[in-house]
Amino acid sequence: MDMPDIPRFESVLQADVPKGREGKHKRIITALLEDIRKLKVGSALKVPLAELPDSKENIRSALSRAAAQQGLNIATSSNEEFLYIWCAES
């Protein structure tokens, strides 16, 4: 028996498709990038993990994507309490 050719997913007009990433991390990522740009050479941001709105892994991923889009080369490290972020040498 042949199945009818029915789409499984809803369709929308391309004009109605959201453009860009305005995700849930936008506020924290924007703030971190602003602070990173103000760092003196040899310094790092020390961000308490308890103040992050999501896991350090998710914030680190979102930050890496945003930094790359802006041409920033950043590095990160962390321990049980803090996420450290700095500008890496090119």
PyMOL Python script that loads the backbone (N, CA, C, O; Angstrom):
from pymol import cmd

cmd.read_pdbstr("""\
ATOM      1  N   MET A   1       0.835  -1.167   0.000  1.00  0.00           N
ATOM      2  CA  MET A   1       0.000   0.000   0.000  1.00  0.00           C
ATOM      3  C   MET A   1       0.887   1.240   0.000  1.00  0.00           C
ATOM      4  O   MET A   1       1.752   1.376   0.865  1.00  0.00           O
ATOM      5  N   ASP A   2       0.690   2.126  -0.937  1.00  0.00           N
ATOM      6  CA  ASP A   2       1.466   3.356  -1.032  1.00  0.00           C
ATOM      7  C   ASP A   2       0.979   4.375  -0.013  1.00  0.00           C
ATOM      8  O   ASP A   2      -0.222   4.548   0.193  1.00  0.00           O
ATOM      9  N   MET A   3       1.951   5.057   0.631  1.00  0.00           N
ATOM     10  CA  MET A   3       1.618   6.117   1.591  1.00  0.00           C
ATOM     11  C   MET A   3       1.474   7.421   0.827  1.00  0.00           C
ATOM     12  O   MET A   3       2.245   7.660  -0.102  1.00  0.00           O
ATOM     13  N   PRO A   4       0.523   8.271   1.177  1.00  0.00           N
ATOM     14  CA  PRO A   4       0.408   9.570   0.521  1.00  0.00           C
ATOM     15  C   PRO A   4       1.642  10.417   0.824  1.00  0.00           C
ATOM     16  O   PRO A   4       2.265  10.271   1.876  1.00  0.00           O
ATOM     17  N   ASP A   5       1.976  11.277  -0.083  1.00  0.00           N
ATOM     18  CA  ASP A   5       3.159  12.134   0.050  1.00  0.00           C
ATOM     19  C   ASP A   5       2.812  13.364   0.896  1.00  0.00           C
ATOM     20  O   ASP A   5       2.643  14.468   0.379  1.00  0.00           O
ATOM     21  N   ILE A   6       2.712  13.143   2.204  1.00  0.00           N
ATOM     22  CA  ILE A   6       2.348  14.219   3.130  1.00  0.00           C
ATOM     23  C   ILE A   6       3.591  14.625   3.911  1.00  0.00           C
ATOM     24  O   ILE A   6       4.274  13.769   4.474  1.00  0.00           O
ATOM     25  N   PRO A   7       3.895  15.938   3.952  1.00  0.00           N
ATOM     26  CA  PRO A   7       5.058  16.384   4.722  1.00  0.00           C
ATOM     27  C   PRO A   7       4.885  16.072   6.212  1.00  0.00           C
ATOM     28  O   PRO A   7       3.778  16.131   6.747  1.00  0.00           O
ATOM     29  N   ARG A   8       5.976  15.747   6.854  1.00  0.00           N
ATOM     30  CA  ARG A   8       5.949  15.467   8.290  1.00  0.00           C
ATOM     31  C   ARG A   8       6.007  16.732   9.131  1.00  0.00           C
ATOM     32  O   ARG A   8       5.555  16.747  10.276  1.00  0.00           O
ATOM     33  N   PHE A   9       6.562  17.788   8.562  1.00  0.00           N
ATOM     34  CA  PHE A   9       6.770  19.013   9.325  1.00  0.00           C
ATOM     35  C   PHE A   9       6.029  20.172   8.686  1.00  0.00           C
ATOM     36  O   PHE A   9       5.790  20.195   7.478  1.00  0.00           O
ATOM     37  N   GLU A  10       5.674  21.128   9.520  1.00  0.00           N
ATOM     38  CA  GLU A  10       4.981  22.328   9.080  1.00  0.00           C
ATOM     39  C   GLU A  10       5.921  23.175   8.225  1.00  0.00           C
ATOM     40  O   GLU A  10       7.136  23.147   8.424  1.00  0.00           O
ATOM     41  N   SER A  11       5.373  23.917   7.289  1.00  0.00           N
ATOM     42  CA  SER A  11       6.194  24.831   6.499  1.00  0.00           C
ATOM     43  C   SER A  11       5.827  26.270   6.847  1.00  0.00           C
ATOM     44  O   SER A  11       4.703  26.566   7.252  1.00  0.00           O
ATOM     45  N   VAL A  12       6.801  27.150   6.677  1.00  0.00           N
ATOM     46  CA  VAL A  12       6.590  28.584   6.917  1.00  0.00           C
ATOM     47  C   VAL A  12       7.230  29.346   5.775  1.00  0.00           C
ATOM     48  O   VAL A  12       8.067  28.809   5.050  1.00  0.00           O
ATOM     49  N   LEU A  13       6.837  30.591   5.619  1.00  0.00           N
ATOM     50  CA  LEU A  13       7.469  31.440   4.617  1.00  0.00           C
ATOM     51  C   LEU A  13       8.882  31.777   5.066  1.00  0.00           C
ATOM     52  O   LEU A  13       9.132  31.957   6.257  1.00  0.00           O
ATOM     53  N   GLN A  14       9.799  31.861   4.121  1.00  0.00           N
ATOM     54  CA  GLN A  14      11.179  32.182   4.475  1.00  0.00           C
ATOM     55  C   GLN A  14      11.269  33.541   5.152  1.00  0.00           C
ATOM     56  O   GLN A  14      12.131  33.751   6.005  1.00  0.00           O
ATOM     57  N   ALA A  15      10.402  34.454   4.787  1.00  0.00           N
ATOM     58  CA  ALA A  15      10.406  35.781   5.409  1.00  0.00           C
ATOM     59  C   ALA A  15      10.093  35.709   6.900  1.00  0.00           C
ATOM     60  O   ALA A  15      10.444  36.620   7.650  1.00  0.00           O
ATOM     61  N   ASP A  16       9.436  34.635   7.336  1.00  0.00           N
ATOM     62  CA  ASP A  16       9.072  34.478   8.742  1.00  0.00           C
ATOM     63  C   ASP A  16      10.089  33.685   9.557  1.00  0.00           C
ATOM     64  O   ASP A  16       9.891  33.467  10.752  1.00  0.00           O
ATOM     65  N   VAL A  17      11.174  33.252   8.920  1.00  0.00           N
ATOM     66  CA  VAL A  17      12.208  32.487   9.612  1.00  0.00           C
ATOM     67  C   VAL A  17      13.097  33.453  10.391  1.00  0.00           C
ATOM     68  O   VAL A  17      13.593  34.423   9.817  1.00  0.00           O
ATOM     69  N   PRO A  18      13.313  33.208  11.702  1.00  0.00           N
ATOM     70  CA  PRO A  18      14.173  34.094  12.494  1.00  0.00           C
ATOM     71  C   PRO A  18      15.602  34.083  11.955  1.00  0.00           C
ATOM     72  O   PRO A  18      16.120  33.039  11.559  1.00  0.00           O
ATOM     73  N   LYS A  19      16.217  35.234  11.946  1.00  0.00           N
ATOM     74  CA  LYS A  19      17.598  35.368  11.476  1.00  0.00           C
ATOM     75  C   LYS A  19      18.498  35.671  12.665  1.00  0.00           C
ATOM     76  O   LYS A  19      18.142  36.460  13.540  1.00  0.00           O
ATOM     77  N   GLY A  20      19.651  35.047  12.688  1.00  0.00           N
ATOM     78  CA  GLY A  20      20.629  35.307  13.740  1.00  0.00           C
ATOM     79  C   GLY A  20      20.291  34.578  15.025  1.00  0.00           C
ATOM     80  O   GLY A  20      19.217  33.992  15.164  1.00  0.00           O
ATOM     81  N   ARG A  21      21.221  34.624  15.954  1.00  0.00           N
ATOM     82  CA  ARG A  21      21.035  33.946  17.228  1.00  0.00           C
ATOM     83  C   ARG A  21      20.737  34.982  18.307  1.00  0.00           C
ATOM     84  O   ARG A  21      21.615  35.749  18.702  1.00  0.00           O
ATOM     85  N   GLU A  22      19.529  34.998  18.767  1.00  0.00           N
ATOM     86  CA  GLU A  22      19.144  35.856  19.878  1.00  0.00           C
ATOM     87  C   GLU A  22      18.727  34.943  21.023  1.00  0.00           C
ATOM     88  O   GLU A  22      17.647  35.099  21.591  1.00  0.00           O
ATOM     89  N   GLY A  23      19.582  34.001  21.353  1.00  0.00           N
ATOM     90  CA  GLY A  23      19.240  32.971  22.310  1.00  0.00           C
ATOM     91  C   GLY A  23      19.218  33.432  23.749  1.00  0.00           C
ATOM     92  O   GLY A  23      19.391  34.613  24.048  1.00  0.00           O
ATOM     93  N   LYS A  24      19.002  32.482  24.628  1.00  0.00           N
ATOM     94  CA  LYS A  24      18.856  32.764  26.048  1.00  0.00           C
ATOM     95  C   LYS A  24      20.151  33.243  26.693  1.00  0.00           C
ATOM     96  O   LYS A  24      20.120  33.760  27.809  1.00  0.00           O
ATOM     97  N   HIS A  25      21.285  33.084  26.022  1.00  0.00           N
ATOM     98  CA  HIS A  25      22.569  33.485  26.586  1.00  0.00           C
ATOM     99  C   HIS A  25      23.013  34.869  26.136  1.00  0.00           C
ATOM    100  O   HIS A  25      24.092  35.320  26.521  1.00  0.00           O
ATOM    101  N   LYS A  26      22.216  35.542  25.341  1.00  0.00           N
ATOM    102  CA  LYS A  26      22.646  36.803  24.735  1.00  0.00           C
ATOM    103  C   LYS A  26      23.146  37.815  25.764  1.00  0.00           C
ATOM    104  O   LYS A  26      24.198  38.424  25.570  1.00  0.00           O
ATOM    105  N   ARG A  27      22.406  37.999  26.852  1.00  0.00           N
ATOM    106  CA  ARG A  27      22.784  39.030  27.837  1.00  0.00           C
ATOM    107  C   ARG A  27      24.141  38.725  28.470  1.00  0.00           C
ATOM    108  O   ARG A  27      24.999  39.605  28.528  1.00  0.00           O
ATOM    109  N   ILE A  28      24.348  37.507  28.941  1.00  0.00           N
ATOM    110  CA  ILE A  28      25.613  37.169  29.599  1.00  0.00           C
ATOM    111  C   ILE A  28      26.769  37.172  28.607  1.00  0.00           C
ATOM    112  O   ILE A  28      27.864  37.625  28.941  1.00  0.00           O
ATOM    113  N   ILE A  29      26.546  36.680  27.403  1.00  0.00           N
ATOM    114  CA  ILE A  29      27.610  36.638  26.401  1.00  0.00           C
ATOM    115  C   ILE A  29      28.022  38.047  25.995  1.00  0.00           C
ATOM    116  O   ILE A  29      29.211  38.333  25.858  1.00  0.00           O
ATOM    117  N   THR A  30      27.046  38.923  25.802  1.00  0.00           N
ATOM    118  CA  THR A  30      27.348  40.314  25.465  1.00  0.00           C
ATOM    119  C   THR A  30      28.170  40.978  26.565  1.00  0.00           C
ATOM    120  O   THR A  30      29.143  41.677  26.284  1.00  0.00           O
ATOM    121  N   ALA A  31      27.773  40.755  27.820  1.00  0.00           N
ATOM    122  CA  ALA A  31      28.504  41.338  28.951  1.00  0.00           C
ATOM    123  C   ALA A  31      29.929  40.790  29.032  1.00  0.00           C
ATOM    124  O   ALA A  31      30.877  41.547  29.247  1.00  0.00           O
ATOM    125  N   LEU A  32      30.078  39.486  28.860  1.00  0.00           N
ATOM    126  CA  LEU A  32      31.417  38.885  28.918  1.00  0.00           C
ATOM    127  C   LEU A  32      32.314  39.425  27.803  1.00  0.00           C
ATOM    128  O   LEU A  32      33.475  39.752  28.048  1.00  0.00           O
ATOM    129  N   LEU A  33      31.788  39.520  26.594  1.00  0.00           N
ATOM    130  CA  LEU A  33      32.595  40.024  25.477  1.00  0.00           C
ATOM    131  C   LEU A  33      33.004  41.477  25.703  1.00  0.00           C
ATOM    132  O   LEU A  33      34.125  41.863  25.371  1.00  0.00           O
ATOM    133  N   GLU A  34      32.110  42.281  26.263  1.00  0.00           N
ATOM    134  CA  GLU A  34      32.463  43.677  26.566  1.00  0.00           C
ATOM    135  C   GLU A  34      33.601  43.727  27.574  1.00  0.00           C
ATOM    136  O   GLU A  34      34.545  44.501  27.412  1.00  0.00           O
ATOM    137  N   ASP A  35      33.515  42.900  28.618  1.00  0.00           N
ATOM    138  CA  ASP A  35      34.570  42.887  29.634  1.00  0.00           C
ATOM    139  C   ASP A  35      35.883  42.321  29.088  1.00  0.00           C
ATOM    140  O   ASP A  35      36.957  42.803  29.446  1.00  0.00           O
ATOM    141  N   ILE A  36      35.807  41.317  28.237  1.00  0.00           N
ATOM    142  CA  ILE A  36      37.013  40.741  27.643  1.00  0.00           C
ATOM    143  C   ILE A  36      37.765  41.796  26.835  1.00  0.00           C
ATOM    144  O   ILE A  36      38.993  41.863  26.880  1.00  0.00           O
ATOM    145  N   ARG A  37      37.024  42.615  26.102  1.00  0.00           N
ATOM    146  CA  ARG A  37      37.656  43.660  25.288  1.00  0.00           C
ATOM    147  C   ARG A  37      38.375  44.706  26.153  1.00  0.00           C
ATOM    148  O   ARG A  37      39.277  45.389  25.668  1.00  0.00           O
ATOM    149  N   LYS A  38      37.990  44.835  27.407  1.00  0.00           N
ATOM    150  CA  LYS A  38      38.587  45.825  28.311  1.00  0.00           C
ATOM    151  C   LYS A  38      39.771  45.275  29.104  1.00  0.00           C
ATOM    152  O   LYS A  38      40.440  46.020  29.821  1.00  0.00           O
ATOM    153  N   LEU A  39      40.029  43.978  28.978  1.00  0.00           N
ATOM    154  CA  LEU A  39      41.112  43.364  29.740  1.00  0.00           C
ATOM    155  C   LEU A  39      42.479  43.897  29.330  1.00  0.00           C
ATOM    156  O   LEU A  39      42.737  44.171  28.158  1.00  0.00           O
ATOM    157  N   LYS A  40      43.336  44.034  30.317  1.00  0.00           N
ATOM    158  CA  LYS A  40      44.730  44.354  30.035  1.00  0.00           C
ATOM    159  C   LYS A  40      45.425  43.071  29.593  1.00  0.00           C
ATOM    160  O   LYS A  40      45.018  41.979  29.990  1.00  0.00           O
ATOM    161  N   VAL A  41      46.453  43.190  28.790  1.00  0.00           N
ATOM    162  CA  VAL A  41      47.221  42.024  28.350  1.00  0.00           C
ATOM    163  C   VAL A  41      47.740  41.285  29.571  1.00  0.00           C
ATOM    164  O   VAL A  41      48.285  41.894  30.492  1.00  0.00           O
ATOM    165  N   GLY A  42      47.570  39.988  29.575  1.00  0.00           N
ATOM    166  CA  GLY A  42      48.023  39.168  30.689  1.00  0.00           C
ATOM    167  C   GLY A  42      46.985  38.981  31.784  1.00  0.00           C
ATOM    168  O   GLY A  42      47.253  38.309  32.780  1.00  0.00           O
ATOM    169  N   SER A  43      45.792  39.570  31.615  1.00  0.00           N
ATOM    170  CA  SER A  43      44.726  39.437  32.603  1.00  0.00           C
ATOM    171  C   SER A  43      43.629  38.516  32.093  1.00  0.00           C
ATOM    172  O   SER A  43      43.502  38.289  30.890  1.00  0.00           O
ATOM    173  N   ALA A  44      42.835  37.986  33.022  1.00  0.00           N
ATOM    174  CA  ALA A  44      41.713  37.115  32.678  1.00  0.00           C
ATOM    175  C   ALA A  44      40.495  37.519  33.502  1.00  0.00           C
ATOM    176  O   ALA A  44      40.624  38.016  34.621  1.00  0.00           O
ATOM    177  N   LEU A  45      39.327  37.300  32.939  1.00  0.00           N
ATOM    178  CA  LEU A  45      38.093  37.461  33.712  1.00  0.00           C
ATOM    179  C   LEU A  45      37.952  36.264  34.637  1.00  0.00           C
ATOM    180  O   LEU A  45      38.304  35.143  34.269  1.00  0.00           O
ATOM    181  N   LYS A  46      37.443  36.499  35.825  1.00  0.00           N
ATOM    182  CA  LYS A  46      37.191  35.447  36.816  1.00  0.00           C
ATOM    183  C   LYS A  46      35.695  35.496  37.114  1.00  0.00           C
ATOM    184  O   LYS A  46      35.237  36.331  37.895  1.00  0.00           O
ATOM    185  N   VAL A  47      34.940  34.600  36.491  1.00  0.00           N
ATOM    186  CA  VAL A  47      33.485  34.629  36.554  1.00  0.00           C
ATOM    187  C   VAL A  47      32.988  33.514  37.479  1.00  0.00           C
ATOM    188  O   VAL A  47      33.254  32.339  37.224  1.00  0.00           O
ATOM    189  N   PRO A  48      32.271  33.869  38.548  1.00  0.00           N
ATOM    190  CA  PRO A  48      31.730  32.835  39.432  1.00  0.00           C
ATOM    191  C   PRO A  48      30.712  31.958  38.688  1.00  0.00           C
ATOM    192  O   PRO A  48      29.774  32.472  38.079  1.00  0.00           O
ATOM    193  N   LEU A  49      30.900  30.660  38.739  1.00  0.00           N
ATOM    194  CA  LEU A  49      29.978  29.737  38.065  1.00  0.00           C
ATOM    195  C   LEU A  49      28.563  29.881  38.597  1.00  0.00           C
ATOM    196  O   LEU A  49      27.599  29.685  37.856  1.00  0.00           O
ATOM    197  N   ALA A  50      28.427  30.220  39.872  1.00  0.00           N
ATOM    198  CA  ALA A  50      27.105  30.366  40.480  1.00  0.00           C
ATOM    199  C   ALA A  50      26.307  31.519  39.857  1.00  0.00           C
ATOM    200  O   ALA A  50      25.082  31.555  39.969  1.00  0.00           O
ATOM    201  N   GLU A  51      26.996  32.458  39.203  1.00  0.00           N
ATOM    202  CA  GLU A  51      26.317  33.602  38.589  1.00  0.00           C
ATOM    203  C   GLU A  51      25.947  33.365  37.126  1.00  0.00           C
ATOM    204  O   GLU A  51      25.306  34.212  36.505  1.00  0.00           O
ATOM    205  N   LEU A  52      26.345  32.225  36.578  1.00  0.00           N
ATOM    206  CA  LEU A  52      26.022  31.932  35.180  1.00  0.00           C
ATOM    207  C   LEU A  52      24.596  31.402  35.073  1.00  0.00           C
ATOM    208  O   LEU A  52      24.156  30.636  35.930  1.00  0.00           O
ATOM    209  N   PRO A  53      23.858  31.809  34.011  1.00  0.00           N
ATOM    210  CA  PRO A  53      22.470  31.371  33.869  1.00  0.00           C
ATOM    211  C   PRO A  53      22.312  29.951  33.324  1.00  0.00           C
ATOM    212  O   PRO A  53      21.192  29.460  33.187  1.00  0.00           O
ATOM    213  N   ASP A  54      23.426  29.297  33.014  1.00  0.00           N
ATOM    214  CA  ASP A  54      23.389  27.944  32.456  1.00  0.00           C
ATOM    215  C   ASP A  54      24.696  27.258  32.840  1.00  0.00           C
ATOM    216  O   ASP A  54      25.521  27.844  33.541  1.00  0.00           O
ATOM    217  N   SER A  55      24.887  26.042  32.395  1.00  0.00           N
ATOM    218  CA  SER A  55      26.122  25.321  32.716  1.00  0.00           C
ATOM    219  C   SER A  55      27.327  26.019  32.098  1.00  0.00           C
ATOM    220  O   SER A  55      27.213  26.730  31.100  1.00  0.00           O
ATOM    221  N   LYS A  56      28.482  25.798  32.716  1.00  0.00           N
ATOM    222  CA  LYS A  56      29.695  26.419  32.169  1.00  0.00           C
ATOM    223  C   LYS A  56      29.966  25.918  30.758  1.00  0.00           C
ATOM    224  O   LYS A  56      30.500  26.660  29.933  1.00  0.00           O
ATOM    225  N   GLU A  57      29.607  24.675  30.468  1.00  0.00           N
ATOM    226  CA  GLU A  57      29.825  24.129  29.120  1.00  0.00           C
ATOM    227  C   GLU A  57      28.982  24.868  28.082  1.00  0.00           C
ATOM    228  O   GLU A  57      29.472  25.204  27.005  1.00  0.00           O
ATOM    229  N   ASN A  58      27.723  25.117  28.406  1.00  0.00           N
ATOM    230  CA  ASN A  58      26.853  25.819  27.466  1.00  0.00           C
ATOM    231  C   ASN A  58      27.273  27.276  27.294  1.00  0.00           C
ATOM    232  O   ASN A  58      27.244  27.801  26.180  1.00  0.00           O
ATOM    233  N   ILE A  59      27.661  27.930  28.380  1.00  0.00           N
ATOM    234  CA  ILE A  59      28.114  29.319  28.296  1.00  0.00           C
ATOM    235  C   ILE A  59      29.423  29.387  27.518  1.00  0.00           C
ATOM    236  O   ILE A  59      29.604  30.274  26.684  1.00  0.00           O
ATOM    237  N   ARG A  60      30.327  28.465  27.783  1.00  0.00           N
ATOM    238  CA  ARG A  60      31.605  28.427  27.064  1.00  0.00           C
ATOM    239  C   ARG A  60      31.379  28.241  25.562  1.00  0.00           C
ATOM    240  O   ARG A  60      32.038  28.896  24.755  1.00  0.00           O
ATOM    241  N   SER A  61      30.472  27.375  25.189  1.00  0.00           N
ATOM    242  CA  SER A  61      30.172  27.146  23.766  1.00  0.00           C
ATOM    243  C   SER A  61      29.585  28.394  23.118  1.00  0.00           C
ATOM    244  O   SER A  61      30.004  28.798  22.034  1.00  0.00           O
ATOM    245  N   ALA A  62      28.612  28.999  23.793  1.00  0.00           N
ATOM    246  CA  ALA A  62      27.990  30.211  23.241  1.00  0.00           C
ATOM    247  C   ALA A  62      29.012  31.339  23.140  1.00  0.00           C
ATOM    248  O   ALA A  62      29.020  32.088  22.163  1.00  0.00           O
ATOM    249  N   LEU A  63      29.870  31.460  24.145  1.00  0.00           N
ATOM    250  CA  LEU A  63      30.902  32.497  24.140  1.00  0.00           C
ATOM    251  C   LEU A  63      31.900  32.267  23.016  1.00  0.00           C
ATOM    252  O   LEU A  63      32.296  33.217  22.342  1.00  0.00           O
ATOM    253  N   SER A  64      32.311  31.036  22.805  1.00  0.00           N
ATOM    254  CA  SER A  64      33.262  30.726  21.731  1.00  0.00           C
ATOM    255  C   SER A  64      32.681  31.073  20.362  1.00  0.00           C
ATOM    256  O   SER A  64      33.374  31.639  19.517  1.00  0.00           O
ATOM    257  N   ARG A  65      31.411  30.734  20.143  1.00  0.00           N
ATOM    258  CA  ARG A  65      30.754  31.073  18.868  1.00  0.00           C
ATOM    259  C   ARG A  65      30.704  32.582  18.653  1.00  0.00           C
ATOM    260  O   ARG A  65      31.041  33.081  17.579  1.00  0.00           O
ATOM    261  N   ALA A  66      30.276  33.302  19.693  1.00  0.00           N
ATOM    262  CA  ALA A  66      30.143  34.753  19.578  1.00  0.00           C
ATOM    263  C   ALA A  66      31.499  35.429  19.391  1.00  0.00           C
ATOM    264  O   ALA A  66      31.624  36.361  18.597  1.00  0.00           O
ATOM    265  N   ALA A  67      32.511  34.966  20.118  1.00  0.00           N
ATOM    266  CA  ALA A  67      33.852  35.543  19.991  1.00  0.00           C
ATOM    267  C   ALA A  67      34.398  35.314  18.584  1.00  0.00           C
ATOM    268  O   ALA A  67      34.984  36.220  17.991  1.00  0.00           O
ATOM    269  N   ALA A  68      34.212  34.128  18.056  1.00  0.00           N
ATOM    270  CA  ALA A  68      34.687  33.825  16.700  1.00  0.00           C
ATOM    271  C   ALA A  68      33.996  34.710  15.678  1.00  0.00           C
ATOM    272  O   ALA A  68      34.634  35.181  14.736  1.00  0.00           O
ATOM    273  N   GLN A  69      32.706  34.943  15.850  1.00  0.00           N
ATOM    274  CA  GLN A  69      31.974  35.814  14.927  1.00  0.00           C
ATOM    275  C   GLN A  69      32.522  37.234  14.957  1.00  0.00           C
ATOM    276  O   GLN A  69      32.475  37.943  13.952  1.00  0.00           O
ATOM    277  N   GLN A  70      33.038  37.646  16.103  1.00  0.00           N
ATOM    278  CA  GLN A  70      33.588  38.996  16.251  1.00  0.00           C
ATOM    279  C   GLN A  70      35.094  39.051  16.013  1.00  0.00           C
ATOM    280  O   GLN A  70      35.712  40.104  16.169  1.00  0.00           O
ATOM    281  N   GLY A  71      35.676  37.934  15.642  1.00  0.00           N
ATOM    282  CA  GLY A  71      37.103  37.900  15.360  1.00  0.00           C
ATOM    283  C   GLY A  71      37.982  37.915  16.599  1.00  0.00           C
ATOM    284  O   GLY A  71      39.166  38.242  16.511  1.00  0.00           O
ATOM    285  N   LEU A  72      37.428  37.568  17.744  1.00  0.00           N
ATOM    286  CA  LEU A  72      38.207  37.509  18.981  1.00  0.00           C
ATOM    287  C   LEU A  72      38.731  36.098  19.188  1.00  0.00           C
ATOM    288  O   LEU A  72      37.996  35.125  19.019  1.00  0.00           O
ATOM    289  N   ASN A  73      39.984  35.990  19.548  1.00  0.00           N
ATOM    290  CA  ASN A  73      40.578  34.700  19.864  1.00  0.00           C
ATOM    291  C   ASN A  73      40.645  34.602  21.382  1.00  0.00           C
ATOM    292  O   ASN A  73      41.492  35.235  22.012  1.00  0.00           O
ATOM    293  N   ILE A  74      39.760  33.814  21.964  1.00  0.00           N
ATOM    294  CA  ILE A  74      39.718  33.708  23.419  1.00  0.00           C
ATOM    295  C   ILE A  74      40.118  32.313  23.869  1.00  0.00           C
ATOM    296  O   ILE A  74      40.097  31.354  23.098  1.00  0.00           O
ATOM    297  N   ALA A  75      40.481  32.233  25.138  1.00  0.00           N
ATOM    298  CA  ALA A  75      40.782  30.950  25.779  1.00  0.00           C
ATOM    299  C   ALA A  75      40.037  30.929  27.104  1.00  0.00           C
ATOM    300  O   ALA A  75      39.733  31.974  27.679  1.00  0.00           O
ATOM    301  N   THR A  76      39.748  29.723  27.580  1.00  0.00           N
ATOM    302  CA  THR A  76      39.034  29.592  28.848  1.00  0.00           C
ATOM    303  C   THR A  76      39.649  28.471  29.680  1.00  0.00           C
ATOM    304  O   THR A  76      40.310  27.569  29.164  1.00  0.00           O
ATOM    305  N   SER A  77      39.409  28.561  30.963  1.00  0.00           N
ATOM    306  CA  SER A  77      39.762  27.501  31.901  1.00  0.00           C
ATOM    307  C   SER A  77      38.727  27.583  33.021  1.00  0.00           C
ATOM    308  O   SER A  77      38.025  28.586  33.150  1.00  0.00           O
ATOM    309  N   SER A  78      38.637  26.541  33.817  1.00  0.00           N
ATOM    310  CA  SER A  78      37.680  26.591  34.917  1.00  0.00           C
ATOM    311  C   SER A  78      38.106  25.649  36.029  1.00  0.00           C
ATOM    312  O   SER A  78      38.917  24.744  35.836  1.00  0.00           O
ATOM    313  N   ASN A  79      37.532  25.893  37.197  1.00  0.00           N
ATOM    314  CA  ASN A  79      37.644  24.968  38.313  1.00  0.00           C
ATOM    315  C   ASN A  79      36.245  24.792  38.889  1.00  0.00           C
ATOM    316  O   ASN A  79      35.266  25.085  38.202  1.00  0.00           O
ATOM    317  N   GLU A  80      36.124  24.332  40.103  1.00  0.00           N
ATOM    318  CA  GLU A  80      34.805  24.071  40.672  1.00  0.00           C
ATOM    319  C   GLU A  80      34.011  25.340  40.945  1.00  0.00           C
ATOM    320  O   GLU A  80      32.791  25.274  41.094  1.00  0.00           O
ATOM    321  N   GLU A  81      34.669  26.489  41.015  1.00  0.00           N
ATOM    322  CA  GLU A  81      33.996  27.729  41.395  1.00  0.00           C
ATOM    323  C   GLU A  81      33.950  28.799  40.313  1.00  0.00           C
ATOM    324  O   GLU A  81      33.019  29.604  40.280  1.00  0.00           O
ATOM    325  N   PHE A  82      34.944  28.819  39.426  1.00  0.00           N
ATOM    326  CA  PHE A  82      35.071  29.944  38.497  1.00  0.00           C
ATOM    327  C   PHE A  82      35.322  29.494  37.060  1.00  0.00           C
ATOM    328  O   PHE A  82      35.892  28.434  36.799  1.00  0.00           O
ATOM    329  N   LEU A  83      34.871  30.345  36.145  1.00  0.00           N
ATOM    330  CA  LEU A  83      35.224  30.240  34.727  1.00  0.00           C
ATOM    331  C   LEU A  83      36.172  31.398  34.451  1.00  0.00           C
ATOM    332  O   LEU A  83      35.839  32.554  34.710  1.00  0.00           O
ATOM    333  N   TYR A  84      37.345  31.090  33.930  1.00  0.00           N
ATOM    334  CA  TYR A  84      38.347  32.105  33.598  1.00  0.00           C
ATOM    335  C   TYR A  84      38.366  32.286  32.079  1.00  0.00           C
ATOM    336  O   TYR A  84      38.353  31.309  31.329  1.00  0.00           O
ATOM    337  N   ILE A  85      38.397  33.535  31.638  1.00  0.00           N
ATOM    338  CA  ILE A  85      38.366  33.839  30.206  1.00  0.00           C
ATOM    339  C   ILE A  85      39.383  34.918  29.912  1.00  0.00           C
ATOM    340  O   ILE A  85      39.480  35.900  30.649  1.00  0.00           O
ATOM    341  N   TRP A  86      40.147  34.747  28.836  1.00  0.00           N
ATOM    342  CA  TRP A  86      41.136  35.746  28.449  1.00  0.00           C
ATOM    343  C   TRP A  86      41.322  35.732  26.944  1.00  0.00           C
ATOM    344  O   TRP A  86      40.891  34.807  26.255  1.00  0.00           O
ATOM    345  N   CYS A  87      41.970  36.775  26.446  1.00  0.00           N
ATOM    346  CA  CYS A  87      42.310  36.855  25.026  1.00  0.00           C
ATOM    347  C   CYS A  87      43.559  36.030  24.804  1.00  0.00           C
ATOM    348  O   CYS A  87      44.587  36.229  25.453  1.00  0.00           O
ATOM    349  N   ALA A  88      43.446  35.109  23.880  1.00  0.00           N
ATOM    350  CA  ALA A  88      44.588  34.257  23.556  1.00  0.00           C
ATOM    351  C   ALA A  88      45.437  34.948  22.493  1.00  0.00           C
ATOM    352  O   ALA A  88      44.947  35.772  21.720  1.00  0.00           O
ATOM    353  N   GLU A  89      46.709  34.597  22.472  1.00  0.00           N
ATOM    354  CA  GLU A  89      47.582  35.153  21.453  1.00  0.00           C
ATOM    355  C   GLU A  89      47.220  34.546  20.115  1.00  0.00           C
ATOM    356  O   GLU A  89      46.896  33.362  20.016  1.00  0.00           O
ATOM    357  N   SER A  90      47.280  35.372  19.093  1.00  0.00           N
ATOM    358  CA  SER A  90      46.913  34.911  17.743  1.00  0.00           C
ATOM    359  C   SER A  90      47.952  34.010  17.148  1.00  0.00           C
ATOM    360  O   SER A  90      47.790  33.541  16.022  1.00  0.00           O
TER     361      SER A  90
END
""", "prot")
cmd.dss("prot")
cmd.show_as("cartoon", "prot")
cmd.util.cbc("prot")
cmd.orient("prot")
